[in-house]
């Protein structure tokens, strides 16, 4: 704990040591939103597969409409209508037209569509056109959107609704995506009781399991809770060995400090390798980074606020790397509303609340909480970072607010 690493050093170690990614799995198109594409997807057909109209109107030969106006409309023989979804063999020759709907197939011979608003039907077997159209006007041609061989989506794309639409257009009902990394969660401590149990005496509810479970899901992982383990070397070692084969990463909450009963670092060292024990950040100094059977194992502080920040700053980065995504980061500017002293030799991450009406840069105030408290954290909009060499920030300073 005397040889702590900076957060940047800890992140660099994670990047070097935890390079593997999860395998692929196939999911249905309706389950693919938010997932990460495993391989490039290229088109193998034309989209659209036929020339189609983009408006309701009449399909024409554009040259037949040239010079038409309100006072001198073009007179075209009406040859009927092609219904939506109908693959008609109808065709037109000069002086003829056929009715079409938006998205409908153009008849052979047509090279444009006149909007219905610019036509008139007097019931005499003709359609009268009052506005000329140019070749290809109001028309989408076969392959205008996609042609065979065109790269549509690259591997590593996090699929959004717009991407799902493109996949549906190409008939991709099953999608190959990166399998979500399974992240095991163990909470340690003789003082911890399940969340549904009312604590008695010096007991406290298990906050971290549920907080971390939600945080893992939010960044694209598959959480797997293994429950509460007592502060006993045999019990914790057995629980970790039983959990590791079932997950790609293991989070052990509690037992990371240097106290007599803090066993996590010893067990990780016995089962694998410890890379870091202690990071120069506040909150979250007693963090452990290790590996067992080539799987990342993190020993997180037991205090919920400390555990939350270490997850957000460190663990989240590793999960996203395994999932081939970049962690989402939302930053705004703010003006400090108070002086903030800081001189502890560690990077400090301070929860803050913004105040303002949105018309100008928000005023920023720290949320006064200690690492053992959690409910006040829910009042924070985000946090600010104070450099380890900084002696504090002054009221009126502009700061970056990292939004939760």
C-alpha positions in Angstrom: 0.0 0.0 0.0 3.1 2.3 0.3 3.9 1.7 -3.4 0.7 3.0 -4.9 0.2 3.6 -8.6 -1.4 6.6 -10.3 -4.7 6.0 -12.1 -3.0 6.4 -15.5 -0.4 3.7 -14.5 -3.2 1.4 -13.3 -5.1 1.9 -16.6 -1.9 1.2 -18.5 -1.4 -2.0 -16.6 -4.9 -3.1 -17.3 -4.4 -2.3 -21.0 -1.3 -4.4 -21.1 -2.4 -7.4 -19.0 -6.0 -7.7 -20.1 -5.9 -7.8 -23.8 -8.4 -10.7 -24.6 -11.9 -10.0 -25.8 -14.9 -12.2 -25.5 -16.0 -14.6 -28.3 -18.8 -14.1 -30.7 -22.4 -15.2 -30.3 -25.4 -14.9 -32.6 -28.5 -13.0 -31.5 -31.8 -12.2 -33.3 -32.1 -8.8 -34.9 -34.6 -7.7 -32.1 -31.9 -8.5 -29.4 -29.1 -6.7 -31.2 -29.6 -3.1 -30.2 -26.7 -1.9 -28.1 -24.6 -4.9 -28.9 -21.2 -4.8 -30.7 -20.9 -6.1 -34.2 -18.4 -9.0 -34.4 -17.6 -8.8 -38.1 -18.0 -6.5 -41.1 -21.3 -6.7 -42.8 -21.4 -6.1 -46.6 -24.4 -6.2 -48.9 -25.1 -9.2 -51.1 -28.0 -7.8 -53.0 -29.4 -4.5 -54.5 -31.4 -2.3 -52.2 -33.9 -1.4 -53.3 -34.2 -4.3 -55.6 -36.3 -2.4 -58.2 -36.9 1.1 -59.4 -39.5 2.7 -57.2 -41.5 5.9 -56.7 -40.9 8.2 -53.8 -44.3 9.9 -54.1 -47.9 9.1 -55.0 -48.5 10.1 -58.6 -48.2 8.9 -62.2 -45.1 7.2 -63.7 -44.2 8.9 -66.9 -41.5 9.4 -69.6 -40.0 12.7 -68.4 -39.7 14.1 -71.9 -43.5 13.9 -72.3 -43.9 16.5 -69.6 -41.4 19.1 -70.9 -43.1 22.5 -71.4 -46.2 21.6 -69.5 -47.8 24.3 -67.4 -51.1 25.4 -65.7 -52.3 26.9 -69.0 -50.9 24.2 -71.2 -50.8 20.8 -69.5 -49.4 17.6 -71.0 -52.1 15.1 -72.0 -51.1 11.5 -71.3 -53.1 8.3 -71.9 -53.8 6.6 -68.6 -52.9 2.9 -68.6 -54.2 1.9 -65.2 -52.4 1.6 -61.8 -49.7 -0.6 -60.3 -50.7 -1.5 -56.7 -48.3 -1.5 -53.8 -46.3 -4.7 -53.7 -47.5 -5.7 -57.2 -44.9 -6.9 -59.6 -46.7 -5.8 -62.8 -45.6 -6.5 -66.3 -47.2 -3.2 -67.4 -45.1 -0.9 -69.5 -45.5 2.6 -71.0 -44.5 4.1 -74.3 -44.3 7.8 -75.2 -47.6 9.6 -74.4 -48.7 7.1 -71.8 -48.6 7.0 -67.9 -49.4 4.6 -65.1 -50.5 5.4 -61.6 -48.1 4.5 -58.8 -47.9 4.9 -55.0 -45.1 5.9 -52.7 -42.6 2.9 -52.7 -44.4 1.2 -55.6 -42.5 -0.3 -58.5 -42.0 1.7 -61.6 -43.4 0.2 -64.9 -41.0 -0.5 -67.7 -40.3 2.5 -69.8 -40.9 5.1 -67.1 -38.0 7.3 -66.0 -39.8 9.8 -63.6 -42.9 10.3 -61.5 -45.2 13.3 -61.4 -46.7 14.0 -58.0 -50.5 13.6 -57.9 -50.8 17.2 -56.8 -49.5 18.3 -60.2 -52.0 16.2 -62.2 -55.7 16.2 -62.9 -58.2 13.5 -63.9 -61.2 14.7 -65.8 -62.6 11.2 -66.3 -61.8 11.0 -70.1 -59.1 8.3 -69.9 -56.2 10.8 -69.8 -54.1 12.4 -67.0 -53.2 16.0 -67.4 -49.7 17.2 -66.1 -49.3 20.8 -65.0 -45.7 20.7 -64.0 -42.7 19.1 -65.9 -40.4 16.6 -64.2 -36.8 15.7 -65.1 -35.4 12.3 -65.6 -35.2 10.3 -62.3 -37.2 12.9 -60.5 -39.2 11.4 -57.6 -37.6 8.0 -58.3 -35.2 5.8 -56.4 -33.3 3.5 -58.7 -32.4 -0.2 -58.1 -29.3 -0.2 -56.0 -29.3 3.5 -55.2 -29.1 2.6 -51.4 -27.0 -0.5 -51.5 -25.3 -2.6 -54.2 -23.6 -6.0 -53.7 -20.2 -5.8 -52.1 -20.8 -2.4 -50.4 -19.5 -2.3 -46.8 -22.6 -1.4 -44.6 -21.4 -1.8 -41.0 -17.9 -2.3 -39.7 -16.8 -4.7 -37.0 -16.9 -3.0 -33.6 -20.0 -0.9 -34.4 -22.2 -0.6 -31.4 -25.6 -1.2 -33.0 -28.2 1.6 -32.7 -31.7 1.7 -34.1 -30.6 3.2 -37.4 -28.2 0.3 -37.8 -30.9 -2.2 -37.1 -32.9 -0.7 -39.9 -30.1 -1.2 -42.3 -29.6 -4.8 -41.2 -33.4 -5.4 -41.6 -33.3 -4.0 -45.1 -30.6 -6.6 -46.0 -32.5 -9.5 -44.5 -30.1 -10.0 -41.6 -32.4 -11.7 -39.1 -29.4 -13.1 -37.1 -26.5 -11.0 -36.1 -23.0 -12.0 -35.0 -22.0 -9.8 -32.0 -19.4 -9.9 -29.3 -20.5 -12.0 -26.4 -21.1 -9.8 -23.3 -18.3 -10.3 -20.8 -19.7 -12.0 -17.7 -18.7 -10.1 -14.6 -18.9 -11.9 -11.4 -19.6 -10.0 -8.2 -18.7 -11.1 -4.6 -19.3 -9.0 -1.5 -17.2 -9.8 1.5 -17.7 -8.8 5.2 -19.1 -10.2 8.4 -21.1 -7.1 8.7 -23.0 -7.4 5.4 -26.6 -8.7 5.3 -28.8 -9.2 2.2 -30.7 -6.1 1.0 -34.1 -7.5 1.9 -33.0 -8.1 5.5 -33.3 -5.4 8.2 -29.9 -4.9 9.7 -29.5 -5.4 13.5 -26.8 -4.0 15.7 -23.6 -3.2 13.6 -24.8 -4.9 10.5 -25.3 -3.1 7.2 -27.2 -4.0 4.0 -25.3 -5.2 0.9 -25.2 -2.1 -1.2 -22.2 -2.9 -3.5 -23.6 -6.1 -5.1 -26.6 -4.3 -6.4 -24.8 -1.1 -7.3 -22.1 -3.0 -9.2 -24.7 -5.3 -10.8 -26.4 -2.2 -12.3 -23.1 -0.6 -13.3 -21.9 -3.7 -15.1 -25.2 -3.9 -17.1 -25.0 -0.2 -18.0 -21.6 -0.6 -19.7 -22.5 -3.7 -21.7 -21.4 -6.5 -19.3 -23.4 -9.4 -18.1 -23.4 -9.3 -14.2 -23.5 -12.5 -12.2 -23.9 -12.0 -8.4 -22.4 -14.7 -6.2 -23.7 -13.3 -2.9 -22.1 -12.4 0.4 -18.9 -14.2 1.7 -17.7 -14.0 5.3 -14.3 -12.6 6.2 -12.6 -16.0 6.3 -9.7 -16.9 4.1 -11.0 -20.4 3.4 -14.5 -19.3 2.6 -13.4 -16.4 0.4 -10.8 -18.4 -1.5 -13.3 -21.2 -2.1 -15.9 -18.7 -3.3 -13.5 -17.0 -5.7 -12.3 -20.4 -7.1 -16.0 -21.4 -7.6 -16.9 -18.1 -9.3 -14.0 -17.7 -11.7 -14.9 -20.6 -14.1 -18.3 -19.0 -14.6 -17.2 -15.5 -15.5 -14.7 -13.5 -17.6 -13.9 -11.0 -14.8 -14.4 -11.1 -11.0 -15.1 -8.1 -8.7 -14.5 -8.7 -5.0 -16.1 -5.9 -3.0 -14.5 -5.3 0.4 -11.4 -6.7 2.0 -9.0 -4.6 0.0 -7.4 -2.5 2.7 -4.4 -3.3 4.7 -6.1 -4.5 7.9 -5.7 -7.8 9.6 -8.8 -9.4 8.1 -8.4 -7.9 4.6 -7.7 -11.2 2.8 -8.5 -10.4 -0.9 -4.9 -9.4 -1.9 -3.4 -12.5 -0.3 -5.9 -14.8 -2.0 -5.5 -13.2 -5.4 -1.7 -13.5 -5.0 -2.1 -17.2 -4.0 -4.3 -18.0 -6.9 -2.7 -15.8 -9.5 -0.9 -12.5 -9.8 -1.3 -9.1 -8.1 -0.3 -6.2 -10.3 -1.5 -3.3 -8.2 -2.4 -2.8 -4.5 -3.2 0.8 -4.0 -4.0 3.6 -6.4 -3.3 7.3 -5.7 -6.9 8.4 -6.0 -9.5 9.7 -3.5 -11.8 7.9 -3.0 -10.6 4.4 -3.8 -7.0 4.2 -2.7 -7.1 0.5 -1.5 -7.9 -1.0 -4.9 -6.4 -4.3 -6.0 -5.8 -5.3 -9.6 -4.8 -8.9 -10.3 -5.3 -11.8 -12.6 -6.3 -15.4 -12.0 -6.2 -17.9 -14.8 -5.7 -15.0 -17.2 -9.0 -13.4 -16.0 -9.1 -9.9 -14.5 -9.8 -9.8 -10.8 -10.4 -6.5 -9.0 -10.5 -6.0 -5.3 -12.8 -3.0 -4.8 -13.1 -0.9 -1.6 -16.0 -1.9 0.6 -17.2 1.7 1.0 -19.9 2.1 -1.7 -18.8 5.6 -2.9 -15.2 4.4 -3.2 -16.3 1.2 -5.0 -18.5 3.3 -7.4 -15.7 5.6 -8.4 -13.2 2.8 -8.9 -15.7 1.0 -11.1 -16.4 4.1 -13.1 -12.8 5.2 -13.5 -11.1 1.8 -14.0 -13.3 -1.3 -14.2 -15.6 0.2 -16.7 -12.7 0.8 -19.0 -11.7 -2.9 -19.0 -15.3 -4.1 -19.5 -15.7 -1.8 -22.5 -12.3 -2.9 -23.9 -13.4 -6.6 -23.7 -16.7 -5.6 -25.4 -14.9 -3.6 -28.1 -16.6 -0.4 -27.2 -15.4 3.0 -25.9 -16.8 4.2 -22.5 -19.3 6.9 -23.0 -18.1 10.2 -21.5 -20.3 13.3 -21.2 -18.5 16.5 -20.1 -19.9 20.0 -19.4 -18.4 23.2 -18.1 -19.2 24.7 -14.8 -18.1 27.5 -12.5 -17.2 26.6 -8.9 -19.5 28.2 -6.4 -17.1 27.6 -3.4 -13.5 27.2 -2.6 -12.3 23.5 -2.5 -9.1 22.7 -0.6 -7.2 19.6 -1.7 -3.7 18.6 -0.7 -3.6 14.9 0.0 -1.1 13.7 -2.7 -3.8 11.9 -4.6 -6.0 12.7 -7.6 -9.4 13.6 -6.1 -12.7 12.9 -7.6 -15.4 15.0 -6.0 -19.1 14.5 -6.6 -20.8 17.8 -7.6 -24.3 19.2 -8.2 -25.0 21.8 -10.9 -27.2 24.8 -10.4 -28.6 27.0 -13.1 -31.4 27.5 -15.6 -29.5 26.1 -18.6 -29.1 29.5 -20.2 -25.5 29.9 -19.1 -22.7 27.9 -17.6 -23.9 26.1 -14.5 -22.6 26.9 -11.0 -21.0 23.8 -9.5 -21.1 22.8 -5.8 -19.6 19.8 -4.1 -21.9 17.2 -2.6 -20.7 16.8 1.0 -20.3 13.1 1.6 -18.0 10.5 3.0 -17.0 7.3 1.3 -19.2 5.2 3.6 -22.3 7.1 2.5 -24.2 6.3 -0.7 -27.6 8.0 -0.7 -26.1 11.5 -1.1 -24.2 10.3 -4.2 -27.6 10.0 -6.0 -28.0 13.8 -5.6 -24.8 14.4 -7.7 -24.9 15.2 -11.4 -21.3 14.2 -11.9 -17.9 14.8 -10.6 -14.8 17.0 -11.0 -11.2 15.9 -11.0 -8.6 17.6 -8.9 -5.0 16.8 -9.9 -2.8 15.2 -7.2 -0.4 18.2 -7.3 -3.1 20.8 -7.0 -3.6 22.5 -3.6 -7.2 23.2 -4.3 -9.6 25.1 -6.5 -11.0 28.6 -6.1 -14.5 29.9 -6.2 -15.1 31.2 -9.7 -12.7 28.7 -11.4 -14.0 27.1 -14.5 -14.1 23.3 -14.2 -15.0 20.3 -16.3 -17.9 18.3 -14.9 -17.9 14.6 -15.9 -21.6 13.8 -15.9 -22.8 10.4 -14.5 
